[in-house]
Amino acid sequence: MRRRWWLFRFFDLVIKFWPILKPRQGVVVIRMDGIGDMVLFRNTLDEYADLFGIQRSDITVLGCESWRTISKQIFSGYKSFFIDEHAFARNALYRFWMGIKVKKLSPKITVCDSYFRRALMSDSLLWMIDAPRSISSIPFINEKTRPEFNYYLSQNSQLIDTGPYPTHEVLRHYNFISQVSGKFFNPKIPKIEWIKKSSSIIENKTLGRRYVVLNPGSNEYGRRWPLRFYIDVANKFINNDYAVVFVGGKGELVDGLKTSLEPDSPIINIVGLTSVPELMNILNMASCVISNDTGPAHLSIALSVPTVVIIGGGHFGSFVPYPDEISPPSVKFLFDRMGCYHCFWLCDKRQNKFNSFPCVSSVSIASVMGAAESLLKEKV
């Protein structure tokens, strides 16, 4: 097992056996994953109240700090508790302090149904809480993670097999609640509610024009469609009288973006300058969104905004593209299928870790423009 697991073991044990005097009640749902994963899960949460015979207000979503700011609206009616996932995975004192707070939630039932997850994060939290009933899906396990997962999974009350790899994450969530309840739930298209509101950050810059959002970043360099392609697409839209807005998180700053843009470029570059709620407002009012395989793409799709997603084959089908039965007509997934698909992003076909994966960079500018123009025509 990894060294960090043994380092944290003492603190986790103290939390597990920390005495809690308040009565056990309600359900804690562990969602220690990114914004995109949260979006794909969101629909099934509304089945949990009936599933466990409780009120929505008795359900606590245990989530990541990265999407705290949009949780009040997206998880209206539910309780929530947030952890800085990075500090929890690295800082023993922060982990201990958060662990005690989570323990004090004192649920009767804990649930963890993510397939791709980290044992040191989600499964350790489930174990620390030590609820009378703990329900977990069987995660993706490789030889490196098998010892950790085998231990934690052995401590659960109920294990759910949500399907073989690469079952799509949305279908997994519905398989999970179907097996827990004993009745079939029909999968739904991912959707989140967000009040339409213009963004003050770009309102003056777009001057009332229609605008297209381009998201050239990703937390993995390889999943980034080449920046020069994005700039080419941006200029084509500008020539068609659209304003173009580049967005992205602070941790996804695209190298060379500022230097790649001409000083008088009409492209509106707000990469790293928006909060998550502001990003939601910008996406929600866009004519079209073009994005790499990352969180904003799922947000845009769930907001029913016309969306083009450029994807590779690392774990093709697990998150993107969506299966036909849950894929809205407002989205197009573009990819160039290769024989090396399902490499889990362990690509040996690029020169260095800062290059795009070949399966991503091979998607053509013409196909992206064609997909975007098709969606815009359908919208009209």
C-alpha positions in Angstrom: 0.0 0.0 0.0 1.1 3.6 -0.5 3.2 5.2 2.2 0.6 7.9 2.7 -2.0 5.3 3.6 0.1 4.1 6.5 0.9 7.7 7.6 -2.8 8.6 7.8 -3.8 5.3 9.3 -3.4 6.3 13.0 -5.5 9.5 12.5 -8.2 7.6 10.6 -8.4 5.0 13.3 -8.9 7.6 16.0 -11.7 9.1 14.0 -13.4 5.8 13.3 -13.6 5.1 17.1 -14.3 8.7 18.1 -17.4 8.5 20.4 -20.5 10.1 19.0 -23.4 10.6 21.4 -26.0 12.1 19.1 -28.5 9.6 17.6 -27.8 8.2 14.1 -30.1 9.6 11.5 -30.3 10.4 7.8 -28.0 9.6 4.9 -24.6 10.9 3.9 -23.8 10.6 0.2 -20.1 10.8 -0.6 -19.2 12.7 -3.8 -15.5 13.4 -3.5 -15.0 14.0 -7.2 -15.0 16.8 -9.8 -17.7 19.0 -11.2 -18.4 16.9 -14.2 -18.8 13.7 -12.1 -21.2 15.7 -9.8 -23.3 16.7 -12.8 -23.6 13.1 -14.0 -24.7 12.0 -10.6 -27.2 14.8 -9.8 -30.4 13.3 -11.3 -30.2 10.1 -9.3 -29.9 12.0 -6.0 -33.6 12.9 -6.3 -34.5 9.2 -6.0 -32.7 8.8 -2.6 -35.4 10.2 -0.4 -37.9 7.5 -1.6 -35.2 4.9 -1.8 -34.4 5.2 2.0 -37.8 6.4 3.2 -36.6 9.9 4.4 -37.0 13.6 3.6 -34.6 15.3 1.2 -33.5 17.5 4.2 -32.3 14.3 5.9 -29.7 13.8 3.1 -26.3 15.3 3.3 -24.1 15.6 0.2 -20.4 15.3 1.2 -18.7 17.1 -1.7 -15.6 18.9 -2.9 -14.7 22.5 -2.1 -14.3 23.1 -5.8 -18.1 23.1 -6.4 -19.3 24.5 -3.1 -20.3 27.8 -4.6 -22.9 26.4 -6.9 -24.2 23.8 -4.5 -26.9 25.9 -2.9 -28.9 26.2 -6.1 -28.0 22.8 -7.6 -28.7 20.9 -4.3 -31.6 22.9 -3.1 -33.5 21.1 -0.4 -30.5 19.0 0.6 -27.9 19.5 3.3 -24.2 19.7 2.2 -20.8 19.5 3.7 -17.6 20.3 1.8 -14.0 19.2 2.0 -10.9 20.6 0.3 -10.0 17.4 -1.5 -6.4 18.3 -2.1 -5.7 19.2 1.6 -7.6 16.1 2.7 -5.3 13.9 0.6 -2.1 15.5 1.7 -2.4 17.3 5.1 -2.7 14.9 8.1 -4.0 17.6 10.5 -6.6 18.9 8.0 -7.6 15.4 7.3 -8.0 14.7 11.1 -10.0 17.9 11.7 -12.4 17.3 8.7 -12.7 13.6 9.7 -14.0 14.5 13.1 -16.5 17.0 11.6 -17.7 14.4 9.1 -18.0 11.8 11.9 -20.3 14.2 13.8 -22.7 14.1 11.0 -23.7 10.8 12.5 -25.7 9.3 9.7 -27.6 6.0 9.8 -26.6 5.2 6.3 -23.5 6.2 4.1 -23.5 5.8 0.4 -20.6 5.9 -2.1 -21.3 4.9 -5.7 -18.5 6.5 -7.8 -16.7 4.0 -10.0 -13.5 5.9 -10.6 -12.4 7.0 -7.2 -9.6 7.1 -4.7 -9.6 4.7 -1.7 -7.7 7.3 0.4 -10.6 9.8 -0.2 -14.1 8.4 -0.6 -13.6 4.9 0.9 -11.7 6.1 3.9 -14.4 8.7 4.6 -17.0 5.9 4.4 -14.9 3.8 6.8 -14.3 6.7 9.3 -18.0 7.6 9.5 -18.7 4.0 10.5 -22.5 4.2 10.0 -24.6 1.2 10.9 -25.3 0.7 7.2 -22.7 1.5 4.5 -23.5 0.9 0.8 -20.7 1.1 -1.8 -20.4 0.4 -5.5 -17.5 -1.8 -6.6 -15.0 0.7 -8.0 -12.4 0.3 -10.8 -9.5 -1.6 -9.3 -6.1 -2.2 -10.7 -3.1 -4.1 -9.2 -1.7 -0.9 -7.6 -5.0 -0.1 -5.8 -6.2 -3.6 -5.1 -4.8 -3.9 -1.5 -6.4 -0.6 -0.4 -9.7 -1.3 -2.0 -9.9 -4.9 -0.8 -9.5 -3.7 2.8 -12.1 -0.9 2.6 -14.6 -2.9 0.6 -14.5 -5.7 3.1 -15.9 -3.3 5.7 -19.1 -2.4 3.8 -22.5 -3.6 4.6 -23.5 -3.9 1.0 -21.5 -3.9 -2.3 -23.2 -3.1 -5.6 -21.8 -4.2 -8.9 -22.9 -1.4 -11.3 -21.5 -3.1 -14.5 -18.3 -3.9 -16.4 -15.9 -1.2 -17.7 -16.7 1.0 -19.7 -20.3 1.3 -18.6 -21.2 5.0 -18.7 -21.2 6.8 -15.3 -24.8 7.9 -15.6 -25.9 4.3 -16.3 -23.9 3.2 -13.3 -25.7 5.6 -11.0 -29.1 4.2 -12.2 -27.9 0.6 -11.9 -26.8 1.4 -8.4 -30.2 2.8 -7.2 -32.0 0.0 -9.1 -30.1 -2.7 -7.3 -30.4 -1.0 -3.9 -34.2 -0.5 -4.3 -35.0 -3.8 -6.1 -36.9 -1.9 -8.9 -35.7 -0.6 -12.3 -35.1 3.1 -12.7 -35.0 4.5 -16.3 -31.9 6.6 -16.9 -32.5 10.3 -17.6 -30.6 12.9 -19.5 -28.2 14.9 -17.2 -29.9 18.2 -16.3 -29.3 20.9 -13.7 -31.4 23.9 -13.0 -29.7 27.3 -13.1 -31.5 30.7 -13.3 -30.6 32.6 -16.5 -28.5 35.6 -15.6 -26.1 37.6 -17.7 -22.5 37.9 -16.5 -21.2 41.3 -15.6 -17.7 40.2 -16.5 -18.5 39.9 -20.2 -21.6 42.0 -20.6 -19.7 45.1 -21.6 -17.3 43.2 -23.7 -19.8 41.4 -25.9 -21.8 44.6 -26.4 -25.1 42.7 -26.6 -23.8 40.4 -29.4 -24.4 36.7 -29.5 -21.3 34.9 -28.2 -19.7 31.5 -28.4 -17.7 30.1 -25.4 -14.5 28.1 -26.0 -12.9 26.1 -23.2 -9.3 25.3 -24.2 -8.1 24.0 -20.9 -8.2 20.8 -18.9 -6.4 19.5 -15.8 -4.6 17.0 -18.1 -2.5 18.5 -20.9 -3.2 15.6 -23.2 -6.9 16.2 -23.3 -6.4 19.7 -24.6 -7.2 20.2 -28.2 -4.3 22.3 -29.6 -4.6 26.0 -28.7 -3.9 27.1 -32.3 -7.0 25.1 -33.4 -9.1 26.9 -30.8 -7.8 30.3 -32.0 -8.6 29.4 -35.6 -12.1 28.4 -34.6 -12.5 31.6 -32.6 -11.5 33.7 -35.6 -14.0 31.9 -37.9 -16.8 32.7 -35.4 -15.7 36.4 -35.2 -15.8 36.6 -39.0 -19.5 35.4 -38.7 -20.2 38.3 -36.3 -20.1 36.3 -33.0 -18.3 37.5 -29.9 -15.9 34.7 -28.7 -15.2 34.1 -25.0 -12.3 31.9 -23.8 -13.0 30.5 -20.3 -11.2 28.2 -17.9 -10.3 27.7 -14.3 -7.3 29.1 -12.5 -5.7 25.7 -12.4 -6.3 25.2 -16.1 -4.4 28.2 -17.5 -3.4 27.4 -21.0 0.2 28.0 -21.7 0.9 30.6 -24.3 -2.7 31.8 -24.6 -1.9 35.5 -23.9 1.2 35.4 -26.1 -0.8 33.6 -28.9 -3.4 36.4 -29.1 -2.6 39.5 -31.0 -2.7 42.7 -28.9 -5.8 43.9 -30.7 -7.4 40.5 -30.8 -11.2 40.7 -30.4 -11.2 37.4 -28.5 -12.4 37.9 -24.9 -9.9 36.1 -22.7 -11.2 35.5 -19.2 -9.4 32.3 -18.4 -8.8 32.1 -14.7 -10.9 35.2 -13.9 -14.3 33.7 -13.2 -15.8 32.0 -10.2 -17.8 28.8 -10.8 -21.2 30.6 -10.5 -20.0 33.3 -13.0 -18.9 30.5 -15.3 -22.4 29.0 -15.0 -23.9 32.3 -16.0 -21.6 32.7 -19.0 -22.3 29.1 -20.2 -26.0 29.4 -19.7 -26.3 32.5 -21.9 -24.0 31.3 -24.7 -25.1 30.5 -28.2 -22.8 27.6 -28.3 -20.0 26.0 -26.2 -16.9 24.2 -27.6 -14.9 22.4 -24.9 -12.4 19.7 -24.2 -13.4 16.7 -22.1 -13.6 18.5 -18.7 -16.1 19.8 -16.2 -17.5 22.8 -18.1 -18.5 20.5 -20.9 -20.8 18.5 -18.6 -22.2 21.7 -17.1 -23.0 23.1 -20.5 -24.7 19.9 -21.6 -26.7 19.8 -18.4 -27.8 23.4 -18.9 -29.1 22.4 -22.4 -26.7 24.8 -24.2 -25.6 23.6 -27.7 -22.3 22.0 -26.9 -19.5 20.5 -28.9 -17.1 18.2 -26.9 -13.7 17.2 -28.3 -12.8 13.9 -26.7 -10.0 11.2 -26.8 -10.0 7.5 -26.0 -8.4 7.2 -22.6 -11.5 5.7 -21.0 -13.9 6.2 -23.9 -17.5 5.6 -23.0 -17.1 5.9 -19.3 -17.9 9.7 -19.2 -18.0 10.7 -22.8 -19.6 10.2 -25.2 -23.0 9.9 -23.6 -25.0 6.8 -24.6 -27.8 7.6 -27.1 -30.5 7.1 -24.5 -29.2 9.9 -22.3 -27.6 12.2 -24.9 -29.6 15.4 -25.6 -30.0 16.6 -29.2 -28.1 19.8 -28.2 -24.7 18.0 -27.9 -22.2 16.6 -30.4 -19.2 14.5 -29.3 -16.3 14.6 -31.7 -13.5 12.0 -31.7 -11.2 10.1 -34.0 -11.3 6.4 -33.0 -7.9 4.7 -32.8 -6.8 1.2 -32.1 -5.2 2.3 -28.8 -8.4 3.5 -27.2 -8.9 2.6 -23.5 -5.3 3.3 -22.6 -6.5 5.1 -19.4 -4.5 8.1 -20.7 -1.2 6.1 -20.4 -0.3 7.3 -23.8 3.1 6.5 -25.3 2.4 8.3 -28.7 3.3 11.9 -27.8 6.7 13.5 -27.4 6.1 14.9 -23.9 3.4 15.3 -21.2 2.6 18.8 -22.4 1.4 17.7 -25.9 -2.1 16.8 -26.8 -2.9 13.1 -27.1 -2.9 12.1 -30.8 -6.5 10.9 -30.5 -7.5 14.5 -29.4 -5.3 16.6 -31.8 -6.5 14.5 -34.8 -10.0 15.9 -34.5 -10.2 18.4 -37.3 -11.1 22.1 -37.2 -13.6 21.5 -40.0 -15.5 18.9 -38.0 -15.7 21.2 -35.0 -16.9 24.1 -37.0 -19.4 21.8 -38.8 -20.8 20.4 -35.6 -21.1 23.9 -34.0 -22.8 25.4 -37.1 -25.2 22.5 -37.2 -26.2 23.0 -33.6 -26.6 26.7 -34.1 -28.9 26.1 -37.1 -31.0 23.7 -35.0 -31.2 26.3 -32.2 -32.6 28.9 -34.6 
